[in-house]
Amino acid sequence: MNPLNPSLSARPLFIFSFGIALLLVAAMYSSRVHAASFTVDVPDCTGSVSGGPTYTLACAKSGGATPGCSISLNQVPTTSAGGTVSLSANCSNYSATAFYWAKNGGPFSTGPSIIDTLPANSSSLPVSYVFELNPCSATSCLPSTLVTVSVPAATSAPNTSFTLDVPDCTSFQLSSGPNYTLTCVKSGGTTPGCSISLDHVPTTSAGGPVSLSANCSNYNATAFYWAKNGSPFKTGPSISDTLPANSGTSPISYSYEVNACSGSSCLPGTSVTVSVAAGTTVPNVGGGAWPPSCSGFSKTVAIDLLWNQASDPIRLYTNNYGGFGANDAMVIRLNPPASGASSIDGYISAGEYGGGSVQRLAVISTSPCDFDTSGATTVWNAQGGTSVNFGLQLGGAQKTYSFLMQPGTPYYVNVKNTTCSGGAQCNMSIDYHKPPGT
């Protein structure tokens, strides 16, 4: 057969063989991947490419919001019977690849959405549960976000009225519920009450013995129950304790409370704070005396943060610093080192902790008690909301959405409540991570 002029009967075989040869050549060359380049022109994006082998081209819109995540309450109990809780994470300007959840401070679950079942509440007060979310991408994580879910109180008992006729009493005092105490105020006497005497307290940063005693007037107490920092501690009319040394730059406070009782009734608790003095002093450079006292507020909660903490990141709670009340100011001092520059951003954030959803205003300044928000969109030093989160950089050029600090200059994170009702405690948790590389 002439290959240049195959017979009619041989032509199909020739065409089949030629097609097989082409497929083999295509298969051989298809295994070779050549470098390719292409151009994407999207005016509204400032892009970034992740590491290989699988590459992701991410679009970050110019002028976008600070990266962050919130928690959506998809389903919560509405009665004292408890029931299903359904929560989900919603992130903006951040591609989270992992979600870590905690419940009441303990690890709980993972994933973008979680479901839990809360038990029934038979008490006369709501029972609250704190859920915390830590969203992460690869090896880095955003600051945690908290939300509180409450199971309503059980139906209250019907109102009951009764009459007491005690000739020796000029008036009565009724304590707050759910367990009520009716106290007789005798004619010519003062209101029943107890106070705490500070018989001995530490006077230096070395710490040492504490001696306290209860003193009651117009009340015959038969038992005394003491608590330390909110936990049961000792009993008796007098107690002693030993406080450790303080090597930090701000005082460390301890709260003691006594409940005086007679039979099955007790007076309202009385508390006192004992502090161990600071071990070292940070120079006051650029902003008034320390601790500060903000004008127009009931008190100022002063927290002095060491730049290098024993553990990093660290979490603090305002209830360990005397509580954060409705008309209180809080000033957190940051103490950058005299030299150095951060490699990536650190952060300081604060969110509600056990006090409900309350709006706050936070401003970072070189002066304590400064609530000027004019730099909110230029130096990124002011935020408002139920929680706040500042990125921190030390030295270098100003980054968008990060607050730039200069080495050796103290800065003050000034916080106040804007919607906390009068007399309430609106406590917060504070998370701090120093800028890495410093």
PyMOL commands that set and color helices and strands:
alter all, ss='L'
color gray80, all
select helices_A, chain A and resi 11-30+318-321
alter helices_A, ss='H'
color red, helices_A
select strands_A, chain A and resi 45-49+57-61+68-75+83-92+98-103+106-110+113-118+127-137+140-141+145-151+169-174+182-186+193-200+208-217+223-228+231-235+238-243+252-262+265-266+270-276+300-305+314-317+329-334+346-352+360-365+382-385+388-394+402-405+411-417+428-433
alter strands_A, ss='S'
color yellow, strands_A
deselect
rebuild
show_as cartoon
